[in-house]
């Protein structure tokens, strides 16, 4: 999900502790950091035989072509790979983020702006890649100058992603890996990704499970999402940027403000503030009625100024100063069209 945002307050440059190898990888006796990562990637791949990669835990055998909630086998299917300039400034920077958009999703959001590829990819040009080919995509984006590799909606393909990241690192990938997720992630899967992911970019969508089930078709969202965000924060800490303001490690949480306060924004912000007053948050005003939301009041309208200002006021009151904000006009022109070779027209 892309967003054109402005900085409320500049981030401080932070130094990562040197106790661990790259990304916090702790290797066993006689084991290199890369060997440890590859072992974890292999263990994730083994779980596809009775899939519990995400909280749905469908237990289908994806290695044999079976599919569960995410409608995905063990294939890697992408809809787009390219430089993307519509993310937050520390992610897009000046040269763009190397975004790879995966097909399908483990949510069913009625308002998803990427619904063309997340829920109904028929008629959309896609590519099925091997892990080696996905690693090649990452390396090609680095060669084009991308500040990072931005894995968009990777939750349901975490094992394949992990294998590809290891292959790419062995072949010279050096830019940070961004895990751009809807936030409905299993903690045990995230723990296997520790050291592979440099920057976590999760959503915090709702503070009410009933709303989450109604709008995204999922159960137990609030607890699952908050445990996932806690784990991400444990792994990478607050967002750290270099002297040019480009992120190299840390957590940046996104919250899309919904009409009628259906997202329960204040409760979500209070949770984030309890983790760290220095939490970096993107408060997105870009909501527009997409997909099924056009027939679902109050989601059938855009935000109004008062609704968004109330969320901003709440953030300030909670002491959350490291925020990105948007103009309400941001909803114009930000919806991609994956039928085009360049979905964002960049």
Beta strands, then each sheet from edge to edge (+ up, - down):
strand 1: 6-7
strand 2: 76-84
strand 3: 97-102
strand 4: 127-129
strand 5: 148-152
strand 6: 176-181
strand 7: 199-202
strand 8: 240-241
strand 9: 247-256
strand 10: 280-284
strand 11: 323-325
sheet 1: 1+ 11- 10- 9- 7- 6- 5- 3- 2+ 4-
sheet 2: 1+ 11- 10- 9- 8+
end
